[in-house]
Amino acid sequence: MDEHHTAFPLIDVALVIAVATVLGLGLMRMRQPPLVGFILAGLLMGPTALGFIRTSESVNALAEMGVLVLLFFIGLEISLKAFVLSLRPAVLIASGQLVAGLLVGFIIAWAGEATTAEGIVLGFIIALSSTVVAMKMLDDMGELRGDAGRIAIAILIAQDIAVVPMLIIVGALGRGEASILLLIVKVFAAVTVLALVLWYLGKRGKLRLPFSSAIEGNVEMLALGALALCFGGAAASGYSGLSPAYGAFLAGLLLGNSTLRARVIPVIEPIQSVLLVVFFLSIGLLIDLNYIWSNLALVVGTSLAVIAAKSLLNIKLLSLTGHSRETALIAGLSTAQIGEFSFVLATAGLSAGALGYDFYRLAIAVTAVTLLVSPAWTFLMNRVDNIATEGYWHYREGLQMFRAEERARRGRRFYGMKVRWRAGRYAVRKRQRDWREARELKRQARTSQVSHHSDPEDHA
């Protein structure tokens, strides 16, 4: 009887879920996305911390399902017209990210006395962004269905398509040979199938799937049929040598352009949310605290350098492709982390012998840290941008004031420097004054609220 009860760690699972809930609520109170709390829960309960979860095979399987359902859900919700319009700049941006990632990978490999193959694998890992984390952050910011969300989704889909040739190249590097013909065929197949699906869906109206009239009022059959389509598409894509995530996305596109779309979305969304929580927990389980502690400066320094460099690169590429400053900032910051498929590439590289164990552990640690800090980084950079923008306009206001005042002294030395110095001081003091006024207004509001609740008879 005892063996039967201990076969499934029910108490451990209940404890992990409780910890994830508490940490998620705590992060929400701090105005941060709850996903950070889920990652911390996995880290806290994982094998290198408290050790409540020592094996993560089942958790990893559920996490992979979560990624597939997420991409299926993205295809289900996406606006076909907006996606097609965003696809061309997205491919250009993803290509720029790949070139920059490979350059950084080669630099890391050269500095760490690694092989060229390891530099290529590290470049692939750095180039990818997290679909799960980026979409969750954009949704929390209310930007998922805006311009920033549309271009970010297109970039992430382009990266997911690029995972297919990346995995082939990584395997070929490990074997010491590269089948260029096979690589070209698979990339061409992936692009051709996506183009045909988009052309077909754009040409037709809403698809009417078989048995749709029979199951549209049955929640159980809608959920089961949608998941069957999602995993069936992923399995077919994976069996054909392409990425399973690519097949799940195509399946979502087909169902999203059918008559069942409006009924399937509310049925699938709760399932997707649960599986994504498991995914975030699995990220925490992968973090090796012992390795990070032994190489703290290396891991933290590399993580900050990667996320800062990717932020600047993404914003610049988005600006160069004609996107507005606000769209470039939001989409660029939301895709600045290293993605979940980088775990797959790192594992494939280690298995094929293309990536050494030390670089594998570094890649896993840096990827996990960037995923963990990405929401806080985005919030901080948005805050810095708001302050800088406000300060810039205060500075411009000060320039106009003091330039007119100093015009009579134009002949004096350092005229321009003095005007700029006074404008800078004006901007700082204006910011400080605005901050004090805002703090005073909050204090008065709290005092008024306390007074209102403590003296109800006076208000009667």
N, C-alpha and C positions, 0 to 999 in steps of 0.2 A: 504493500500500500504506500509506504514511504517512497519507494523507488518510483512508483507511478506519479506521485505528487512532485518529485524532484526532477523528473524527466524534462519538464518544461519550467524554466526559471520564472514562474509567475510573479513571485515577490520582487525579483530584480527588475522585471519589466515594469511592474506597477511603480516601483521606486524611481526608475528612470523617467517615466512619463510624468510623475509628480514633480520631479526636479526640473524637467524641461518646461512644465507649465509655470512653475514658480519663477524660474529665471526669465521666461518669455514675458510674464507679467511685469517683472522688475524692469526689464529693458523698455517695455512700453511706457512705464511710469517715467523713465528717463528720456522719453521721446526718441527712442532708438528702435529699429525694426526688431521684432521678437526673434527673428531667425538667428541673431547673434546669441541669444539665450539658449537656443536649441543646440548650437555648436558647442557652447560652453558646457551644456549638460552632458553631451557626448564625451567631451574632454575630461570632465570631472568624474564621470562614472566609468571611464575607459580603463584599459589594462595598465597604463603608466601612471594613473592617479589612484583612485579608490579601488579600482579593480572589480567592480560589480559585473562588468561585461568583459569577459576575457576572450571570447571568440566572436567574430563579427561577420561570419560567412552569410548567415541569414539576413542580418541587417544590411549588408552590402547588396544582396540580391533585391531586397525591398527598395533600397536607395536607387538602384539602377532602374527599377520599375518606375520610381518616382520621376526620374529624368525623362523616361519615355512618355509617361502620361503628361508631363509638362509640355513637351514638344508637340504632342498630339493636341493638347488643349490650346496651344498657341496657334496651330494650324486651324483649329476649330473656330477660334475667335477672330482671326486676322481678317482685315479688309483686303480682298484680293487686289482691287485697284490701287490702294495705297502701297501694298507690298511690291507690285510690279514697278511702280514709280520709284520706289526706294531701292530696288535691287541693283541698278547700275552703280550709284554712288557707294552702296554697301560693298560691292565687290572691289571697287577701287580702294576703299578704306581698309578692308580686310587684307588686301594684297600689301598695302603699306605697312600694316601691323606685322604681317608675316616677314617682310624684308627686315624691318627693324628688330623683330624678335630673333631672327637668325644672326643678325649683326651682334646683338647683345650675347647670344649664346656662344658665338665664336670668341668674343672677348672674355667671357667667363671661363671657357675651356682653355684659352691661351694663358690666362692668369693662374688657373688651377692645374696647369700642365696636363690637360686631358686630351683625348683624341678628337679628330675631326668629327667622327660619328657622334660622340657625346655632345659636341657643340651644336650639331644639327638637331639632335633630340631635345636639348635644352632650349634651343630657339623655337621649336615647335611648341613646347610646353608654355613658354612665356607669351607666345603670340595669341593663344586662346583666351577667351573670357568666359565667365560663368553665366550660362543662360538662366539657371535657377536663381542665383543671387541678383543678377541684373534685373530680371523681370519682377522679382519680389520687391526690390527697392523702388523701381519705377511705379509699381502698383501702389506701394505705400505712399509715394509722393503724389499720386494722382496723375502721373504723366504717361501711363502705359498706353493709353489710346490717343495721346497727343503726337505732335511732330517728333519729339525726342524718343517716345516709345516706338514709333513706326520705324525710324532709321536704326534704332538699337536692335530691334527684332530682326531687321533685314541683315545687319552686320553679323549677328549671332547665328542666323541660319547659314549665311555664307561661310562662317567659320566651321559650322557643323558639317557642311558639305566637304570642306577642306580636310576634315579629320580622316576621310577615306584615303586619299593619297598619302597623308602623313603616316598612317598606320602601315601602309604598304612599304613606304620608304624606310621606316624604322625597322621592319622585319628584314628588308633587303640589306640594310646596313649591318645587322647582326650576322647575317649569313655571308657577308662579304661580296654580295652580288646585287645587282639592281635590274629588275625587269622593267625597262622603260616602256616597252610596248604594252605590258599589262597595266601599268600605271596610267598611261594615256587612255587606254580603252575604258578603264573604270571611271576616270574623271569625266570623260566624254559621255559615258552612259548616265552618270548622275546628273550632269547638266542637261542632257537631252531629255531625260524623263521628266525633270522638273519643268523644262520649257514646254513640253507636250501637255503636261497636266494643267499648267497655267493657261495655255492657249485653248485647251478644250473647255475648261471651266469658264474662261472669259467669253467664249463663243456661245455657250449654252446658258439657259436660265437655271433655275433651281433643279437639282437632280432629285429624282424620286426613286429611292432605293427599294429593292425587293422587300416585301412584308412590312413596309413602313406604316401602312394604314392599320395593320394588325397590332403593332407593338407601340404606337405613338402614345397610347394612354396607359401603358404598363411600365412602371418605374423600374422594376427588376429586369425586364427584358431590354429596356433602353440602356441600362447600365452594363448589363452583360454583353449586349451586342456592340456597344461602343468600345468596351475594353477588348473584345475579340477582334474588332477592326484595328485597334491601336497595336496590340501585340502581334496580330497577324501580319500587318504591314511591316513592323519592326523585324519580325522573324524572316519574312521574305527578303527584306533588304539586307539583313545580316547574312543570310544563306547565300545570297548572290555576290557577296564580297564587299558590299557597301556598308555604311554605318547603320545600325538599327535605329538610331535617333532620326536619321534621314527618312526611313520608311514610316516611322510614327508620325512625323510631320506631314508627309504626303497623305497619309490616311486621315489626319485631322483636316487637311485642306478639302478632301473629297466630302467628308461628312459635314464640314462647315458650309459647303455650298449645296447642301441638300435641304429638303423640306423638314428634316428632323432637327436641324440646328438649334432652334429655340427651345426645344424640349430636352435635348441631350445636355446642354451646357449646365443647367442647375443640378442635373443628376451626377455629372462627372466631377464637378468642382469640389465637393467634400472629399471624394476619394483622392483626388489630386493633392489636396491640402494635407491629408494624413500621410501620404507617401512622401511628400516633400519634407515633412517634419522628420521622418525617418532618414531621409537623405542628409539633412543638416546634422542629425545625431551621428551619422556614419562619418562625417567629416571630422567631428570631434574625436571619434574613436581612432582615426588614422594618425592623429597628432602624437608624436613620440616626445613626451616631456623630457625624458632623459637625454635624448639627442639635442633637443633645443637648448637645454640648460648647459650642456657641455660645449655647445657652439653658439651661445647666445648672441654675441656680437655679429657673427657671420649671418645667422638667420634673420635677425632683426634688421641689420643693415641692408641685406639683399632684398628683403621684403619691402622695406620703405623705398629703396631705390627703384624697384620694379614698378610699384604702384604709382609712384610719383612720375616716373618716366612715361608709363603708359597713359596716365592722365593727360600730360602735356602733348604727347603724340596724338592721342585720340581727338583732343580738342582742336589741334592744328589741322589734322586731316579732315575733320568735319567742317571746319571753317573754309578750307580750300575747296571743298566740294559744294560750297554755296549755301550752307546752313547758317541760320542766325546764331548770334552769340549765345543766347539763352539755350537754344537747342543743342549747340555744340558742347556747352558746359555740362548740361544734364546728361546727355547721351555719352559724352566722353568720360565723365566721372563714374557713371553707372557700369561701364564696361572696362574699368581700370584694373580689376582683379585678375588673377589667373583662374582658368575654368576647371570644371569638374572633369572634362574629358582629358585634362592634363594628367590626372591620376591614371587614366587608362593608357595614355602614351608612355608615362613613366614605367608602369608595370610591364607594358609590351617591350620597352627598351631594355629593361632588366632581364626579362625572360629570353630575349633574343641575343643578349650579350652586347648590345650596342650602348648600354649605359651602365657604368660601374655602380657598386652598392653605395659608395659615399655620395656620389652625385644623385643617386636615386633618393636617398634619405633627405638630402638638401632640397630636392625638387618637391617632395611630399610636404616637408615642413614649410617651405616658402609659400607653396600653393595654399596650404591650410591657413597660414597666418594672413595672407592677402584676402582670402575669403572671409576670415573672421573680422578683420579691421575695415573691410570695404564700406559697410554702412556708416561707420563712424567717420571714415575718411571723407566720404561724400558729403555728409552733414557738415563737417568742419570746413571743407573747401567751399561749399555753398555759402556758409556763414562768412568766411574770409572774403569771398567775392562780393557779397552784399555790403560788407563794411568798406571794402576798397572802392566799390562803385559810388557809395555815398560820400566817401572821402574825396574822390575825384571831383565830384560836382561841387563840393565845398571849396576845393582847391581852385576850380575854375571861377567860382564866385569871388574868391579872394583875389585872384589875378586881376579880374576886371576892376575891383575896388582900388587896389593899390597901384595898378598901372596908371590909372587916371590921376591918382594923388601924387605919384612920383614923376609924372611927365615933365613937370617944370624943372626937375633936377636931372634931366636926361644927360647932361654933360658930365655928371659925376661918375667916378669910377665904379665899376661893378654894379651898374644900375640894374641890369637884368637879374643878377644873382640876388640882390636885395629884395626885388619885387617877389621873386619866387620863394625866398626865405620867409617873408612876411605872409605870403599866401599859404605856405605850408603850416605856419603857426596858427593862422586863422582857421584852417581846416581841422587841425587837431583840437583846438579850443571849442570849435563849433560842435564837433563830435562829442567831446566831453560834456558840453552843456546840454546837448540833446539827450545824452545818456542819463544825466542827473535829473532832467525834467521827466523822462519816462519812469525813472525809479520813484520819483516823488508822486507821480500820478498813481502808480501801483500801490504805494503806501497809503495814499488817501483813499483809494478804492477799498483796500482791506480794512482800514479804520472805519469807513462808512458802513461796510458790511457787518463788522463786529458790533457796531453801535446799533444797527438795525435789528440784529438778532437778540441783543442784550436788553433792549428797551421796547418790547412789543407793545406795551401799554401806551407809550408816547405816540405810536403810529396809529393807534386805534381810533 
